[in-house]
Amino acid sequence: MTNAIVAEGLKRNFGTNTALDGLDLTVREGTVLGLLGPNGSGKTTTVRVLSTLLRPDSGRATVAGLDVQTDAVKLRRKIGLSGQYAAVDEDLTARENLRMVGRLYHLGASVSNKRADELLERFDLTESADRQVKGYSGGMRRRVDLACSVVSKPEVLFLDEPTTGLDVRSRMAMWEVIAELVRGGTTLLLTTQYLEEADQLADRITVMDHGRVIAEGTPDELKDRVGGERLEITVGSRSDATHARTVLREIAQGEITVDEENDRVIVPVTDGPAALVNSIRVLDRSNVRLVGTTLRRPSMDEVFLALTDNSRPADAAGVPDARAKERIK
C-alpha cells in the first residue's frame, strides 16, 4: 500500500505565532486519518497546507504523489476539501451548486448534470434539490458542501470538522456518507472536535499539540497507551458518589472522577474483573447504595485528555516535554 499523503518537517508561522513546528505526517492510500488536537494546535493550518491553500515556510509535502507547492495546479484536480463552514452559494439551489462545481472542474455540461443528480440522491437531497440553499437547515447545508467536495471524485479528501454544530442524528447520517466514500477508495484526512467520530471512522489517529505530532496509532493502540480499564459505578445519590470516591481509592489505579449530574463514579483499574468484584464488596461494607456497574476500556475523550495534558509541560522555549513526543508505531 502506497502513501497518499506525506509531510516532512512542515513549519508555518503567523507573525510570532508558530502554527506548525516541524510536522511529520503519513497517510496510507485508501485509509482514514483522524487528526486531533486542542484548539490552536495546528490542525486547520495542516489541512490548508496539504490542500494547497497555504504555503509552508519550510518542509515539504506530497499528496497523491504531487508536491503541494510545485504541483499545486495539478494537485487541485485530484483533491476535495470541505472546511469548517459550508462554502456553498446560498442564492443557488443544491442542484445548481453541484452543477457549477462540475463546470469549474471542466467536466462539461452533461457530465456535470449527471454527477449532480447522482450526488443529490446519494446525499439524500433529491426532494429539496431545487430550493435555494439559504432555506436549508445546517445539516442539509453541510451535506451540500460535502457533496460539492466530491463532485470530481477526488483521490484524497480533506474534511475539516465536517460535523461541527450538527445534531446527533445529522452527525450519524454524515458518518454513513463519509464511510461510503472511503469504501469507494477515497483517502480521507479528517479533523474533528468529536472524539467518538475519530474512534468510529479513523483507521489511524494522529494527535497534535503546539504544531507537532505528540502521538499516533490506531484507536486501540492509543487506548492501550493510556492503559487499563474504566470501572463506571452508578450510585443512589450525590452523597453516595462522594463517599464512593473516597472508599474506592484502595482499588483505583489513577485519579477517580465523579459525574455529579448522573451520580456516577469513574475508577481507572488494571485487572477489570477482579476490581469489579472488589468494588462491590467495598461499597457494600461502606453502605453505599449501588445502582449499576460497567467495565469498559478508556474512551477517546480520556485518551485525548491524557495525551494533551502530558504535552503541556514545556521548557523556556515553549517546546513540549520530550517524553510527550514518543509515538506508537
DRENBA-297758 format. One record per residue (C-alpha): residue number from 0; residue in one letter; x, z, y negated. Coordinates in nm, 4 decimals, padded with zeros to 6 digits, always signed. Layout:
REM residues N
REC  seq  type         u         w         v
REC  NUM     A         X         Z         Y
...
//
This chain:
REM residues 329
REC  seq  type         u         w         v
REC    0     M  +00.0000  +00.0000  +00.0000
REC    1     T  +00.1408  -00.1011  -00.3379
REC    2     N  +00.1238  +00.0860  -00.6669
REC    3     A  -00.1410  -00.0307  -00.9142
REC    4     I  -00.0121  +00.1952  -01.1941
REC    5     V  +00.3431  +00.3154  -01.2531
REC    6     A  +00.4526  +00.5114  -01.5616
REC    7     E  +00.8081  +00.6322  -01.6141
REC    8     G  +00.9217  +00.8646  -01.8906
REC    9     L  +00.6406  +00.7828  -02.1343
REC   10     K  +00.6774  +00.9506  -02.4718
REC   11     R  +00.4477  +00.9333  -02.7703
REC   12     N  +00.4477  +01.1375  -03.0905
REC   13     F  +00.1918  +01.1535  -03.3690
REC   14     G  +00.3948  +01.2856  -03.6587
REC   15     T  +00.5301  +01.6227  -03.5478
REC   16     N  +00.2823  +01.6463  -03.2602
REC   17     T  +00.4062  +01.5439  -02.9159
REC   18     A  +00.1249  +01.3875  -02.7134
REC   19     L  +00.3349  +01.2557  -02.4228
REC   20     D  +00.6655  +01.4166  -02.3323
REC   21     G  +00.8284  +01.2116  -02.0575
REC   22     L  +00.5180  +01.1426  -01.8480
REC   23     D  +00.5672  +01.0059  -01.4956
REC   24     L  +00.2631  +00.8778  -01.3075
REC   25     T  +00.1878  +00.6681  -00.9979
REC   26     V  -00.1486  +00.5441  -00.8687
REC   27     R  -00.1810  +00.3607  -00.5381
REC   28     E  -00.3818  +00.0395  -00.5218
REC   29     G  -00.7468  +00.0903  -00.4279
REC   30     T  -00.7454  +00.4672  -00.4867
REC   31     V  -00.8851  +00.7096  -00.7443
REC   32     L  -00.6559  +00.9310  -00.9506
REC   33     G  -00.8208  +01.2204  -01.1316
REC   34     L  -00.6274  +01.3084  -01.4475
REC   35     L  -00.6980  +01.6658  -01.5558
REC   36     G  -00.5670  +01.8882  -01.8309
REC   37     P  -00.6683  +02.1127  -02.1201
REC   38     N  -00.7816  +01.9607  -02.4480
REC   39     G  -00.4772  +01.8162  -02.6219
REC   40     S  -00.2750  +01.7819  -02.3012
REC   41     G  -00.2303  +01.4046  -02.3467
REC   42     K  -00.4944  +01.2589  -02.1124
REC   43     T  -00.6580  +01.0219  -02.3615
REC   44     T  -00.3202  +00.9165  -02.5018
REC   45     T  -00.2146  +00.8288  -02.1470
REC   46     V  -00.5244  +00.6125  -02.0999
REC   47     R  -00.4699  +00.4406  -02.4336
REC   48     V  -00.1078  +00.3580  -02.3494
REC   49     L  -00.1879  +00.2303  -01.9998
REC   50     S  -00.4787  +00.0190  -02.1288
REC   51     T  -00.2549  -00.1442  -02.3962
REC   52     L  -00.4363  +00.0172  -02.6915
REC   53     L  -00.1324  +00.2222  -02.7932
REC   54     R  +00.2386  +00.1554  -02.7692
REC   55     P  +00.4609  +00.4350  -02.6359
REC   56     D  +00.7608  +00.5473  -02.8384
REC   57     S  +00.9749  +00.5218  -02.5243
REC   58     G  +00.9477  +00.4867  -02.1500
REC   59     R  +00.7804  +00.2060  -01.9581
REC   60     A  +00.4632  +00.1450  -01.7591
REC   61     T  +00.3174  -00.1295  -01.5440
REC   62     V  -00.0476  -00.1805  -01.4492
REC   63     A  -00.1494  -00.4383  -01.1857
REC   64     G  +00.2143  -00.5478  -01.1815
REC   65     L  +00.2260  -00.6254  -01.5571
REC   66     D  +00.4185  -00.4416  -01.8264
REC   67     V  +00.1814  -00.2716  -02.0713
REC   68     Q  +00.3951  -00.3786  -02.3684
REC   69     T  +00.5432  -00.7189  -02.2918
REC   70     D  +00.2489  -00.8488  -02.0841
REC   71     A  -00.0359  -00.6842  -02.2769
REC   72     V  -00.2420  -01.0005  -02.3289
REC   73     K  -00.2335  -01.0974  -01.9599
REC   74     L  -00.2984  -00.7392  -01.8543
REC   75     R  -00.6189  -00.7085  -02.0577
REC   76     R  -00.7768  -00.9708  -01.8317
REC   77     K  -00.7116  -00.7502  -01.5284
REC   78     I  -00.8339  -00.4112  -01.6509
REC   79     G  -01.1537  -00.2434  -01.7631
REC   80     L  -01.1974  +00.0558  -01.9914
REC   81     S  -01.4805  +00.2964  -02.0642
REC   82     G  -01.3878  +00.5505  -02.3321
REC   83     Q  -01.5257  +00.8918  -02.4193
REC   84     Y  -01.8056  +00.7386  -02.6250
REC   85     A  -02.0279  +00.4487  -02.5269
REC   86     A  -01.8846  +00.1432  -02.7055
REC   87     V  -02.1879  -00.0852  -02.6995
REC   88     D  -02.3712  -00.2712  -02.9747
REC   89     E  -02.6877  -00.0683  -03.0297
REC   90     D  -02.8667  -00.3558  -03.2026
REC   91     L  -02.8364  -00.5725  -02.8907
REC   92     T  -03.0159  -00.5308  -02.5606
REC   93     A  -02.8311  -00.4310  -02.2441
REC   94     R  -02.8531  -00.7902  -02.1214
REC   95     E  -02.7126  -00.9241  -02.4492
REC   96     N  -02.4257  -00.6721  -02.4438
REC   97     L  -02.3264  -00.7766  -02.0937
REC   98     R  -02.3507  -01.1479  -02.1702
REC   99     M  -02.1427  -01.1001  -02.4839
REC  100     V  -01.8658  -00.9247  -02.2896
REC  101     G  -01.8690  -01.2051  -02.0336
REC  102     R  -01.8246  -01.4645  -02.3060
REC  103     L  -01.5406  -01.2610  -02.4602
REC  104     Y  -01.3676  -01.2797  -02.1220
REC  105     H  -01.4222  -01.6598  -02.1306
REC  106     L  -01.6407  -01.6528  -01.8189
REC  107     G  -01.8690  -01.9237  -01.9551
REC  108     A  -02.2418  -01.9014  -02.0294
REC  109     S  -02.3807  -01.9493  -01.6775
REC  110     V  -02.1328  -01.7110  -01.5131
REC  111     S  -02.1840  -01.4517  -01.7880
REC  112     N  -02.5614  -01.4682  -01.7432
REC  113     K  -02.5358  -01.4354  -01.3655
REC  114     R  -02.2913  -01.1452  -01.3919
REC  115     A  -02.5181  -00.9693  -01.6420
REC  116     D  -02.8136  -00.9973  -01.4028
REC  117     E  -02.6025  -00.8577  -01.1165
REC  118     L  -02.4854  -00.5582  -01.3172
REC  119     L  -02.8272  -00.4797  -01.4616
REC  120     E  -02.9566  -00.4450  -01.1073
REC  121     R  -02.6506  -00.2591  -00.9829
REC  122     F  -02.6698  -00.0011  -01.2639
REC  123     D  -03.0487  +00.0365  -01.2406
REC  124     L  -03.1092  -00.1128  -01.5862
REC  125     T  -03.3331  -00.4065  -01.4986
REC  126     E  -03.6570  -00.2597  -01.6339
REC  127     S  -03.5015  -00.1784  -01.9720
REC  128     A  -03.2661  -00.4785  -01.9840
REC  129     D  -03.4350  -00.6444  -02.2812
REC  130     R  -03.4792  -00.3387  -02.5010
REC  131     Q  -03.2355  -00.2607  -02.7799
REC  132     V  -02.9727  -00.0105  -02.6701
REC  133     K  -03.0482  +00.2091  -02.9744
REC  134     G  -03.3638  +00.3207  -02.7912
REC  135     Y  -03.1773  +00.4235  -02.4744
REC  136     S  -03.1050  +00.7772  -02.3582
REC  137     G  -02.7455  +00.8990  -02.3461
REC  138     G  -02.7240  +00.8436  -01.9717
REC  139     M  -02.8539  +00.4878  -01.9993
REC  140     R  -02.6034  +00.4063  -02.2738
REC  141     R  -02.3205  +00.5348  -02.0538
REC  142     R  -02.4422  +00.3102  -01.7721
REC  143     V  -02.4446  +00.0091  -02.0046
REC  144     D  -02.0950  +00.0966  -02.1243
REC  145     L  -01.9640  +00.1304  -01.7686
REC  146     A  -02.1336  -00.1959  -01.6703
REC  147     C  -01.9611  -00.3697  -01.9626
REC  148     S  -01.6242  -00.2353  -01.8463
REC  149     V  -01.6580  -00.4097  -01.5072
REC  150     V  -01.8025  -00.7463  -01.6166
REC  151     S  -01.4694  -00.9158  -01.5447
REC  152     K  -01.4320  -00.7461  -01.2031
REC  153     P  -01.1155  -00.5611  -01.3110
REC  154     E  -00.8393  -00.4767  -01.0674
REC  155     V  -00.7812  -00.1462  -01.2473
REC  156     L  -01.0474  +00.0565  -01.4270
REC  157     F  -00.9836  +00.3377  -01.6766
REC  158     L  -01.2650  +00.5879  -01.7277
REC  159     D  -01.2032  +00.8475  -01.9981
REC  160     E  -01.4538  +01.1299  -01.9443
REC  161     P  -01.7323  +00.8880  -01.8441
REC  162     T  -01.9966  +01.1535  -01.7722
REC  163     T  -01.9425  +01.3935  -02.0632
REC  164     G  -02.2754  +01.5018  -02.2085
REC  165     L  -02.4854  +01.3744  -01.9192
REC  166     D  -02.7305  +01.5944  -01.7330
REC  167     V  -02.6650  +01.6767  -01.3675
REC  168     R  -02.8933  +01.4030  -01.2304
REC  169     S  -02.7387  +01.1331  -01.4517
REC  170     R  -02.3884  +01.2529  -01.3674
REC  171     M  -02.4528  +01.2329  -00.9936
REC  172     A  -02.6012  +00.8851  -01.0331
REC  173     M  -02.2861  +00.7810  -01.2207
REC  174     W  -02.0725  +00.9225  -00.9395
REC  175     E  -02.2510  +00.6943  -00.6932
REC  176     V  -02.1827  +00.3894  -00.9107
REC  177     I  -01.8150  +00.4829  -00.9511
REC  178     A  -01.7739  +00.5387  -00.5761
REC  179     E  -01.9274  +00.1975  -00.5095
REC  180     L  -01.6780  +00.0297  -00.7442
REC  181     V  -01.3881  +00.1927  -00.5620
REC  182     R  -01.5252  +00.0891  -00.2225
REC  183     G  -01.5171  -00.2644  -00.3615
REC  184     G  -01.1388  -00.2371  -00.4079
REC  185     T  -01.1066  -00.1293  -00.7715
REC  186     T  -00.8255  +00.1114  -00.8582
REC  187     L  -00.9521  +00.3895  -01.0822
REC  188     L  -00.7879  +00.6327  -01.3209
REC  189     L  -01.0414  +00.8949  -01.4215
REC  190     T  -01.0109  +01.1695  -01.6818
REC  191     T  -01.2827  +01.4307  -01.6752
REC  192     Q  -01.3855  +01.7729  -01.8039
REC  193     Y  -01.5841  +01.8381  -01.4880
REC  194     L  -01.3592  +01.9743  -01.2173
REC  195     E  -01.6138  +01.9145  -00.9408
REC  196     E  -01.6169  +01.5487  -01.0479
REC  197     A  -01.2467  +01.5149  -00.9712
REC  198     D  -01.2951  +01.7033  -00.6437
REC  199     Q  -01.5794  +01.4680  -00.5485
REC  200     L  -01.4254  +01.1344  -00.6491
REC  201     A  -01.0456  +01.1562  -00.6556
REC  202     D  -00.8068  +01.0730  -00.3712
REC  203     R  -00.5327  +01.2465  -00.5686
REC  204     I  -00.5309  +01.4665  -00.8765
REC  205     T  -00.2680  +01.4944  -01.1477
REC  206     V  -00.2766  +01.7947  -01.3790
REC  207     M  -00.1245  +01.7524  -01.7263
REC  208     D  -00.0261  +02.0020  -01.9927
REC  209     H  +00.1911  +01.9632  -02.3029
REC  210     G  +00.2144  +01.5880  -02.2351
REC  211     R  +00.3727  +01.6334  -01.8931
REC  212     V  +00.2672  +01.6408  -01.5302
REC  213     I  +00.2654  +02.0015  -01.4089
REC  214     A  +00.1101  +01.9480  -01.0640
REC  215     E  -00.0140  +01.6671  -00.8441
REC  216     G  -00.1571  +01.6240  -00.4978
REC  217     T  -00.4801  +01.5805  -00.3074
REC  218     P  -00.7626  +01.8249  -00.3918
REC  219     D  -00.6888  +02.0105  -00.0673
REC  220     E  -00.3158  +02.0304  -00.1434
REC  221     L  -00.3820  +02.1768  -00.4855
REC  222     K  -00.6243  +02.4304  -00.3396
REC  223     D  -00.3608  +02.5277  -00.0834
REC  224     R  -00.1121  +02.5721  -00.3658
REC  225     V  -00.3354  +02.8301  -00.5330
REC  226     G  -00.3708  +02.9861  -00.1896
REC  227     G  -00.6100  +03.1923  +00.0147
REC  228     E  -00.9867  +03.2013  +00.0153
REC  229     R  -01.2521  +03.3477  -00.2113
REC  230     L  -01.4998  +03.6089  -00.0968
REC  231     E  -01.8162  +03.5934  -00.3074
REC  232     I  -02.0250  +03.9087  -00.2812
REC  233     T  -02.3674  +03.9354  -00.4434
REC  234     V  -02.4858  +04.2917  -00.5050
REC  235     G  -02.8020  +04.4592  -00.6289
REC  236     S  -02.7222  +04.5267  -00.9926
REC  237     R  -02.4606  +04.5063  -01.2659
REC  238     S  -02.3552  +04.8658  -01.2000
REC  239     D  -02.3150  +04.7796  -00.8291
REC  240     A  -02.0943  +04.4868  -00.9311
REC  241     T  -01.8734  +04.7138  -01.1432
REC  242     H  -01.8466  +04.9650  -00.8587
REC  243     A  -01.7752  +04.6909  -00.6036
REC  244     R  -01.4939  +04.5555  -00.8159
REC  245     T  -01.3267  +04.8969  -00.8067
REC  246     V  -01.3645  +04.9707  -00.4358
REC  247     L  -01.2683  +04.6210  -00.3180
REC  248     R  -00.9241  +04.6321  -00.4778
REC  249     E  -00.7821  +04.7544  -00.1491
REC  250     I  -00.8579  +04.4210  +00.0225
REC  251     A  -00.8055  +04.1860  -00.2738
REC  252     Q  -00.5035  +03.9537  -00.2814
REC  253     G  -00.5222  +03.8886  -00.6540
REC  254     E  -00.7408  +03.9502  -00.9556
REC  255     I  -01.1061  +04.0258  -00.8860
REC  256     T  -01.3571  +03.8644  -01.1209
REC  257     V  -01.7175  +03.9624  -01.1866
REC  258     D  -02.0013  +03.7216  -01.2647
REC  259     E  -02.2215  +03.9714  -01.4506
REC  260     E  -02.5056  +03.7276  -01.5032
REC  261     N  -02.5547  +03.6852  -01.1283
REC  262     D  -02.4304  +04.0294  -01.0133
REC  263     R  -02.1576  +03.8576  -00.8134
REC  264     V  -01.8042  +03.9762  -00.7377
REC  265     I  -01.5366  +03.7170  -00.6505
REC  266     V  -01.2443  +03.8516  -00.4482
REC  267     P  -00.9327  +03.6470  -00.3588
REC  268     V  -00.8326  +03.7152  +00.0038
REC  269     T  -00.5959  +03.5755  +00.2646
REC  270     D  -00.7455  +03.6500  +00.6068
REC  271     G  -01.1024  +03.5494  +00.5244
REC  272     P  -01.2994  +03.6629  +00.8330
REC  273     A  -01.1213  +03.9988  +00.8511
REC  274     A  -01.1626  +04.0515  +00.4764
REC  275     L  -01.5327  +03.9736  +00.5051
REC  276     V  -01.5823  +04.2434  +00.7706
REC  277     N  -01.3708  +04.4943  +00.5792
REC  278     S  -01.5563  +04.4314  +00.2541
REC  279     I  -01.8923  +04.5058  +00.4176
REC  280     R  -01.7546  +04.8326  +00.5559
REC  281     V  -01.6051  +04.9354  +00.2223
REC  282     L  -01.9233  +04.8574  +00.0314
REC  283     D  -02.1375  +05.0405  +00.2865
REC  284     R  -01.9190  +05.3531  +00.2601
REC  285     S  -01.9451  +05.3349  -00.1194
REC  286     N  -02.3253  +05.2951  -00.1188
REC  287     V  -02.3122  +04.9561  -00.2973
REC  288     R  -02.6286  +04.7534  -00.2422
REC  289     L  -02.5220  +04.4321  -00.0705
REC  290     V  -02.7424  +04.1223  -00.1148
REC  291     G  -02.5246  +03.8479  +00.0342
REC  292     T  -02.1713  +03.7270  +00.1045
REC  293     T  -01.9999  +03.3867  +00.1113
REC  294     L  -01.6486  +03.2911  +00.2152
REC  295     R  -01.5041  +02.9744  +00.0580
REC  296     R  -01.1850  +02.8001  -00.0470
REC  297     P  -01.0739  +02.8069  -00.4137
REC  298     S  -01.2809  +02.5808  -00.6389
REC  299     M  -01.1186  +02.3145  -00.8553
REC  300     D  -01.2075  +02.5288  -01.1578
REC  301     E  -00.9964  +02.8114  -01.0142
REC  302     V  -00.7166  +02.5698  -00.9254
REC  303     F  -00.7193  +02.4244  -01.2780
REC  304     L  -00.7107  +02.7654  -01.4456
REC  305     A  -00.4300  +02.8890  -01.2213
REC  306     L  -00.2133  +02.5804  -01.2754
REC  307     T  -00.2628  +02.5537  -01.6515
REC  308     D  -00.2188  +02.9269  -01.7040
REC  309     N  +00.1136  +02.9014  -01.5230
REC  310     S  +00.2229  +02.6191  -01.7514
REC  311     R  +00.1644  +02.8115  -02.0726
REC  312     P  +00.4834  +03.0239  -02.0884
REC  313     A  +00.7342  +02.8318  -02.2975
REC  314     D  +01.0830  +02.8691  -02.4330
REC  315     A  +01.1669  +02.8499  -02.8019
REC  316     A  +01.1445  +02.4707  -02.7930
REC  317     G  +00.7924  +02.4807  -02.6522
REC  318     V  +00.8921  +02.3454  -02.3098
REC  319     P  +00.6823  +02.4752  -02.0178
REC  320     D  +00.8475  +02.7081  -01.7672
REC  321     A  +01.0381  +02.5017  -01.5079
REC  322     R  +00.8524  +02.6679  -01.2226
REC  323     A  +00.5264  +02.5180  -01.3501
REC  324     K  +00.6632  +02.1662  -01.3087
REC  325     E  +00.7004  +02.1849  -00.9311
REC  326     R  +00.4958  +01.9049  -00.7757
REC  327     I  +00.3148  +01.8690  -00.4493
REC  328     K  +00.4360  +01.5572  -00.2739
//
